[in-house]
Amino acid sequence: MGPRKDSLDKRIAKLRAKKPVDLNHGEALLLQGIASSSLREQRIAAGKVHLD
């Protein structure tokens, strides 16, 4: 996992180095919704996906 770990470490360092940004209430709610939907369990219903 060498190169992938290095790039992840670089990305984390880059994000930590960014200056904070002020958000309004609407932007905060939008980001919260995006984050919660990305963590929601995803399922594929039987018969909905056909790979030919």
Order of alpha helices (4+ residues) and beta strands (2+ residues): alpha-alpha
